[in-house]
Amino acid sequence: MPLNLRLSILVIAIILLVVILKVLSKELIPVKYSLLWIMGIVVLLVLSIWPNLLVFFADCLGFQTISNMVTGVMFVILIFITISLTVIVSGQKRRITQLVQEVSLLRSRVNDIDSRGDY
């Protein structure tokens, strides 16, 4: 892998790390959601330092070209991200439904108390 490509990957990984750390410091996302990004940054850093690892894994897994392996890995990563986001959205939907039900019950109790005149 040419040196300029390795340096480009290293610079991109460092920029991504700075962005993720800035977003974390502003508390825009929780730490648990940033871990996936940090793992990707670590992979980029490792591959920029030891680029032959990518060639080794491509050969071991039977890919004809490195670009095919990278595309396949990125596809799998996107599937995992989609699954994790689906789990998060489902949990949030369940919590919103529960909160709406609790607010409705509280509103009903308040209306009952107002209509009876109990203060």
N, C-alpha and C positions, 0 to 999 in steps of 0.2 A: 504494500500500500504506500503510495507516495507520501512524502513528508508533509506537503501542503494539505493533503486530505486529512491526515492524522491531526494536524494542527487545527484545521477547520472543525473537526469533530470535537476536539478538546475545548476550543473556544465556545462552541455551541453548548456543550455540556456545562461549562462554567456560567454562561449567560442564563441558561435554564435554572441552574442552582441558585443564582442570585435572585431571579424572579420568584422562584418558589419560596425562598427564605423571606423575601420582602412581603409576599402575600401572607405568609404565616405570621410575620411580625405585626401586620395590620389586622390579624385575626379575621381575615376574609374567608378562610376555609379552616376546618379543624385539622389537626395533625394527622389523624387517621386517613383522611382523604388525600393528603399530600404524600403519603408513603409510596404510593404507586409511582408518582412522578420521581421521587428520590431514587427508587430502585432503577427506573429507566436511566436516570442521570449516572448512577453508578455503573450500569452496563456500558453506557457511552464512554465513560472515563476508562474503564477496563479495556474496551475495544480500541480506544485511541492510543493507549499505552502498549498493548499487546495485540496488534491487528491479526497476527497469525492464528489467534484463537478462533476467529471467525472462519478462516479457511479450514482449520482442523475440524470444527463442528459441522461445517458444510460437507466435508468429505465423510465424516462419521455417519451423518444422517442420510447420505446418499443424494444430496442435491447436486445438480450439474453445474450450477453457477451460484455464486454468493448472493447475487441479487434475488434469485428465486427463494433462497432461504430467508433473506431479510424480509421479503414480501410475505412469505408464509408466517414468519414469527410476528410481524406487525399485524397480520390478520387475526392471529390467535390472541394477541394482546388486546386488540379492539373488541373481540368477542368477550374477553374477561371484563373489560371496562364496561361494556354494555350490560353484562349480567350484574355487575356490582351496582351500577346506577339503577337498574331495575329493582334490585333488592332495596336500595335506599328509598326510591320513590314509593314502592309498595308500603314500606314501613311508615313513611310520612303520611301517606293516604290513610292508613289505619289510624294513626294518631289524630289526624284532622277529623276523621269521622267520630272518634271517641270524644274529642273536644267539643264538636258541634252538639253531640248528644248531651254532654254534661252542661253546656251552656243552655240548651233548651230546657233541661230539667230545672236548672237554677232560675231561669226566666219564668217558668211555670210556677215555681214556689213563690217567687217575688210577686207575681200577679195574684196568686191566692191570698198572700198576706195583705196586699194592697186592697183587695176586694172585701176582705173581712174587717179591715180597719185596725188590725193588731199592729201596734207600733212599739 
